[in-house]
Each structure stands twice: as C-alpha cells, then as structure tokens.
Amino acid sequence: MILRTLAALHARCLLAEHRLSNRHAGGDRRAGDRGQTTAEYALVIVGAAAVALLLLAWATGSGKIATLLDKVVDTVANMVN
C-alpha cells in the first residue's frame, strides 16, 4: 500500500515537473493548471510526512530510539572522561 502510494506521488511529481518545463519553454498556461501543481506538491509533502510518522511509530514501538540515544549519551560521556 505504501509503495503504491509513493509510486503514485512520484508519478504526479514527474507530471508536475513536465508541466513546469513546458511553461518555461513557452507552452500554454491554462488557468486551471496553476493551482494543480501546488496541490501536487502538497500531496507529496503529506505522503512524506505519513512515511515519516510510520517510521517514527515503528522505531518508538521497537525501542530503537531509546537504544540509539543511550549509545550516543554513553559515547559522549566516554569522550568527556
């Protein structure tokens, strides 16, 4: 499901990039397309945030973050001593 969503978001980004390159190359500028690119970028940001939240939820639930922070604090403490 996540892979399918990311693929769809990637396809939308490629389409948006194509539209932007056509506009800069002298392509037509239809009024209805102006806000669509902004909406597509917003969807990509929402998708990235969803993936980050899923990763954070996994890492928090598995205790990986606590272990990582413990190792960082121990390493810094050993460097100071």
FENDAFEN-V986278 format. One record per residue. RES is the residue in three letters. OMEGA is omega in whole degrees, -180 to 180 (* if undefined). Layout:
# FENDAFEN-V986278
res=RES omega=OMEGA
res=RES omega=OMEGA
This chain:
# FENDAFEN-V986278
res=MET omega=-180
res=ILE omega=180
res=LEU omega=179
res=ARG omega=179
res=THR omega=179
res=LEU omega=178
res=ALA omega=178
res=ALA omega=178
res=LEU omega=178
res=HIS omega=179
res=ALA omega=179
res=ARG omega=178
res=CYS omega=178
res=LEU omega=178
res=LEU omega=179
res=ALA omega=179
res=GLU omega=179
res=HIS omega=180
res=ARG omega=180
res=LEU omega=180
res=SER omega=176
res=ASN omega=180
res=ARG omega=-179
res=HIS omega=180
res=ALA omega=178
res=GLY omega=179
res=GLY omega=-178
res=ASP omega=-180
res=ARG omega=178
res=ARG omega=-176
res=ALA omega=-177
res=GLY omega=-177
res=ASP omega=-174
res=ARG omega=-179
res=GLY omega=-177
res=GLN omega=180
res=THR omega=177
res=THR omega=179
res=ALA omega=180
res=GLU omega=177
res=TYR omega=178
res=ALA omega=177
res=LEU omega=179
res=VAL omega=179
res=ILE omega=178
res=VAL omega=178
res=GLY omega=179
res=ALA omega=178
res=ALA omega=179
res=ALA omega=178
res=VAL omega=179
res=ALA omega=178
res=LEU omega=177
res=LEU omega=178
res=LEU omega=178
res=LEU omega=179
res=ALA omega=178
res=TRP omega=-177
res=ALA omega=179
res=THR omega=-179
res=GLY omega=-178
res=SER omega=180
res=GLY omega=-178
res=LYS omega=-178
res=ILE omega=179
res=ALA omega=179
res=THR omega=179
res=LEU omega=-180
res=LEU omega=177
res=ASP omega=180
res=LYS omega=-180
res=VAL omega=-180
res=VAL omega=178
res=ASP omega=180
res=THR omega=179
res=VAL omega=179
res=ALA omega=178
res=ASN omega=178
res=MET omega=-178
res=VAL omega=-178
res=ASN omega=*
